């Protein structure tokens, strides 16, 4: 699909400097620009590339002043970075604007489908499922009975949504995510074996949530595991049963949250963080990567280490920890001197 500079400028509310009819069909970094591509310049560090790039169009901010000749057509906007982000979003929308039901797909007769839905091959839509308008369901997706999917949500290949789970509007669920598998609930028997506790709750995901590939969100024992609006989860994250994650919280990859823990809003949690169960974590909490949380956390705290402590205290303690062998030698020396006395 090709677009002229004039069409792109109109979309971005910018002005064209150069050939308004030049066409592009792909996006590129400015240092890797080639004929037929569009790029952008936002960081002055990369300005020298604008004089050598082969990109047909470059988006620049209105405060850009050229110091040499430029062969590319320029589109001048208020903020080049924001404009290019807008262009990426638009490009992604039209690229994935599929509609219809492909072959080898099973849709139960009781399922309700909104307008302009796309369902890829080998997907299964169960009984009494509700799917909103403009939903994109890529191949090999399973949606269990009585599940609900909101408008404009995208489920990538291999996603599994168990029965009765709900996903809101404008969500993106990446490949091989499992939503609604049983929580890890077992009761010990006198003989040392374990009895499975039925997990009869569901998962509730609110609007504007994105969940990375390979992540798992377990259904509640009773009630709901809840992911509030605006939450962003990275790849390969485990969220256990009855967990609640507050709005606009972000969690990096390979982290895990144990059962019944409540995390507040606008928290930032690094990669490979482990959070124990039945805890309450406040709002605006920041947790450094590879930390372990085993107690309640007040709002606005910054934590580091395992078990995690206040981040500045951890860094001060780590200075001493690095010197620990030297400190032990000094103590041993003092003890020997005291014995000799």
C-alpha positions in Angstrom: 0.0 0.0 0.0 1.4 3.4 -1.1 0.8 6.8 0.3 1.8 10.2 -1.0 3.6 12.9 1.0 0.5 15.1 0.8 -1.7 12.4 2.2 0.6 11.8 5.1 1.0 15.5 5.8 -2.8 15.8 6.0 -3.0 12.9 8.4 -0.3 14.4 10.7 -1.5 18.0 10.3 1.9 18.9 8.9 3.2 20.8 5.8 5.3 19.4 2.9 8.6 20.7 1.9 9.6 19.1 -1.4 7.7 16.7 -3.7 4.1 16.4 -2.4 3.5 13.5 -4.8 6.4 11.3 -3.8 5.1 7.9 -2.6 6.2 5.6 0.2 5.2 2.1 1.1 7.2 1.3 4.2 8.7 2.7 7.4 12.4 2.9 8.3 15.0 4.2 10.7 16.6 7.4 9.3 20.1 5.7 9.2 18.6 2.8 7.2 16.3 4.8 5.0 15.9 3.7 1.4 13.9 4.9 -1.5 10.1 4.3 -1.0 10.4 4.6 2.8 9.4 7.2 5.4 11.5 8.0 8.5 11.7 10.7 11.1 14.2 12.9 12.9 13.5 13.7 16.6 16.9 13.3 18.3 19.6 15.9 17.3 22.1 13.1 17.8 20.9 11.6 14.5 20.7 14.9 12.5 23.7 14.0 10.3 21.8 11.1 8.8 19.2 13.4 7.3 21.8 14.7 4.8 22.7 11.2 3.7 19.5 9.1 4.1 17.9 7.6 1.0 14.4 7.7 2.7 11.9 9.4 0.3 10.2 11.2 3.2 11.5 12.4 6.5 9.2 13.8 9.3 10.9 16.7 11.2 9.8 19.1 14.0 9.1 22.7 13.1 12.2 23.9 15.0 14.5 21.9 12.7 16.9 24.1 10.7 18.9 22.4 7.9 22.6 23.1 7.7 23.2 21.3 4.4 21.2 20.1 1.3 18.6 17.4 1.8 17.4 15.2 -1.0 14.3 13.8 0.9 10.9 15.4 1.0 10.2 16.8 4.5 7.0 16.8 6.4 7.2 19.5 9.0 5.1 18.9 12.2 4.8 20.2 15.7 6.6 17.1 17.2 8.3 14.6 15.0 8.4 11.8 17.5 4.7 12.0 18.3 3.8 12.4 14.7 5.8 9.2 13.7 4.1 7.4 16.6 0.7 8.4 15.2 1.8 7.2 11.8 2.9 3.8 13.2 -0.5 3.4 14.9 -2.3 4.3 11.7 -0.1 1.9 9.7 -0.6 -0.9 12.1 -4.4 -0.3 12.0 -4.7 -0.6 8.2 -2.2 -3.4 8.0 -4.3 -5.5 10.4 -7.7 -4.4 9.2 -9.0 -7.9 8.4 -12.7 -8.7 8.4 -14.6 -12.0 8.1 -14.5 -15.6 9.2 -11.8 -17.8 7.6 -12.2 -21.5 6.7 -11.8 -24.3 9.3 -13.2 -22.1 12.1 -15.9 -23.3 14.5 -18.3 -20.7 15.8 -21.1 -21.9 18.1 -24.5 -21.0 16.9 -25.3 -19.2 20.2 -22.2 -16.9 20.0 -22.9 -13.2 19.4 -20.5 -11.5 17.0 -20.3 -7.7 16.5 -19.7 -5.9 13.3 -16.5 -6.2 11.3 -15.1 -9.1 13.3 -12.2 -11.1 12.0 -11.7 -14.8 13.1 -8.7 -16.7 11.7 -8.6 -20.3 10.7 -8.7 -23.1 13.2 -10.1 -20.9 15.9 -12.9 -22.1 18.2 -15.7 -19.9 19.6 -17.8 -21.5 22.3 -21.4 -21.4 23.4 -22.9 -18.0 24.4 -19.7 -16.2 23.7 -20.1 -12.4 23.2 -17.6 -10.7 20.8 -17.7 -7.0 20.3 -17.3 -4.9 17.1 -14.0 -4.8 15.2 -12.5 -7.6 17.3 -9.5 -9.4 15.6 -9.1 -13.0 16.5 -6.1 -14.6 14.8 -5.7 -18.3 13.9 -5.7 -21.1 16.5 -7.5 -19.1 19.2 -9.9 -20.8 21.6 -12.6 -18.8 23.5 -14.6 -20.8 26.0 -18.3 -20.8 26.7 -19.9 -17.6 28.1 -16.7 -15.6 27.6 -16.9 -11.9 26.6 -14.6 -9.9 24.4 -15.0 -6.1 24.1 -14.9 -3.9 21.1 -11.6 -3.3 19.2 -9.7 -6.0 21.1 -7.0 -8.1 19.4 -6.3 -11.7 20.3 -3.1 -13.0 18.5 -2.5 -16.6 17.4 -2.6 -19.3 20.1 -4.5 -17.3 22.8 -6.6 -19.4 25.1 -9.5 -17.7 26.9 -11.2 -20.1 29.3 -15.0 -20.2 30.0 -16.7 -17.2 31.6 -13.7 -14.9 31.4 -14.1 -11.3 30.3 -11.8 -9.0 28.3 -12.6 -5.3 27.9 -12.3 -2.9 25.0 -9.2 -1.9 23.1 -7.1 -4.7 24.6 -4.1 -6.5 22.9 -3.5 -10.1 24.0 -0.3 -11.5 22.4 0.4 -15.0 21.2 0.0 -18.0 23.6 -1.4 -16.1 26.5 -3.6 -18.2 28.7 -6.5 -16.5 30.5 -8.5 -18.3 33.0 -6.6 -21.6 33.7 -7.2 -23.0 37.2 -5.5 -21.3 40.1 -2.9 -23.3 42.0 -5.3 -24.5 44.7 -4.7 -27.8 46.6 -5.6 -28.9 50.1 -3.3 -31.4 51.9 -4.7 -34.7 52.9 -3.7 -36.7 56.1 -1.7 -39.2 54.0 0.4 -36.4 52.4 -1.4 -36.3 49.1 -3.2 -33.2 47.8 -6.9 -32.7 47.0 -7.6 -30.2 44.2 -9.8 -27.3 45.2 -12.3 -26.4 42.4 -11.5 -23.0 40.8 -15.0 -21.6 40.0 -14.2 -17.9 39.6 -13.1 -16.1 36.4 -10.7 -13.5 35.1 -11.9 -10.0 34.5 -9.7 -7.8 32.3 -10.7 -4.2 31.9 -10.2 -1.8 29.0 -6.9 -0.8 27.3 -4.9 -3.7 28.8 -2.0 -5.2 26.9 -0.6 -8.7 27.9 2.7 -10.0 26.5 3.3 -13.3 24.8 3.3 -16.5 26.9 1.8 -14.9 30.0 -0.7 -16.7 32.2 -3.5 -15.2 34.3 -5.3 -17.8 36.5 -9.0 -17.7 37.3 -10.1 -17.0 40.8 -11.1 -19.7 43.3 -14.2 -17.7 43.8 -14.9 -14.2 42.5 -12.5 -12.7 40.0 -8.9 -12.3 39.2 -8.9 -8.6 38.1 -6.6 -6.7 35.8 -7.7 -3.0 35.9 -7.8 -0.6 32.9 -4.5 0.5 31.4 -2.4 -2.3 32.8 0.6 -3.4 30.7 2.1 -6.9 31.3 5.3 -8.0 29.5 6.0 -11.4 28.2 6.1 -14.6 30.3 4.4 -13.2 33.4 2.4 -15.3 35.9 -0.6 -13.8 37.7 -2.1 -16.2 40.2 -5.7 -16.7 41.4 -7.7 -13.8 43.0 -4.9 -11.3 42.3 -5.9 -7.7 41.6 -3.7 -5.3 39.7 -4.6 -1.6 39.8 -5.0 0.6 36.8 -2.0 1.7 34.7 0.4 -0.6 36.5 3.2 -2.0 34.4 5.1 -5.3 35.1 8.2 -6.4 33.2 8.9 -10.0 32.0 9.3 -13.1 34.0 7.7 -11.7 37.1 5.2 -13.6 39.2 2.5 -12.6 41.6 1.1 -15.2 44.1 -2.5 -15.6 45.0 -4.8 -13.0 46.5 -2.2 -10.2 46.4 -3.6 -6.7 45.6 -1.3 -4.3 43.7 -2.2 -0.6 43.5 -2.4 1.7 40.5 0.5 3.3 38.6 3.1 0.9 40.0 6.2 0.0 38.1 7.6 -3.5 38.6 10.8 -4.7 37.0 11.7 -8.0 35.5 12.0 -11.3 37.4 10.3 -9.8 40.5 8.6 -12.3 42.8 5.7 -11.2 44.9 4.3 -13.4 47.7 0.6 -14.1 48.2 -2.0 -12.3 50.3 -0.1 -9.0 50.3 -1.3 -5.4 49.7 1.0 -3.2 47.6 0.1 0.5 47.5 -0.1 3.0 44.6 2.9 4.4 42.7 5.3 1.7 44.1 8.5 1.0 42.1 10.2 -2.3 42.4 13.7 -3.0 40.9 14.3 -6.1 38.8 15.0 -9.4 40.6 13.5 -8.2 43.9 11.5 -10.4 46.2 8.4 -8.9 48.0 7.3 -10.8 51.1 5.4 -8.1 53.0 2.9 -5.3 52.5 4.2 -2.2 50.8 3.1 1.4 51.4 2.3 3.7 48.5 5.2 5.5 46.7 7.9 3.2 48.1 10.9 2.2 46.0 12.1 -1.3 46.7 15.2 -3.3 45.8 16.6 -6.7 46.8 15.4 -10.0 48.1 13.8 -9.8 50.5 13.2 -6.2 49.2 14.0 -3.2 51.3 13.9 0.5 50.5 16.0 1.1 47.4 18.4 3.7 48.8 19.0 1.5 51.9 19.7 -1.5 49.7 22.3 0.5 47.7 24.0 1.7 50.9 24.0 -1.8 52.3 25.4 -3.3 49.1 28.5 -1.1 49.4 29.2 -2.8 52.7 28.3 -6.2 51.4 30.9 -5.9 48.7 33.5 -5.2 51.4 32.3 -8.1 53.6 35.3 -10.4 53.1 37.6 -7.5 54.1 35.4 -6.7 57.1 35.5 -10.4 58.2 39.3 -10.4 58.0 39.5 -7.3 60.2 37.2 -8.8 62.8 39.2 -12.0 62.9 42.3 -9.9 63.4 40.8 -8.0 66.2 39.6 -11.2 67.9 43.1 -12.7 67.7 44.6 -9.5 69.2 42.1 -9.6 72.1 42.9 -13.2 72.9 46.6 -12.4 73.0 45.9 -9.7 75.5 
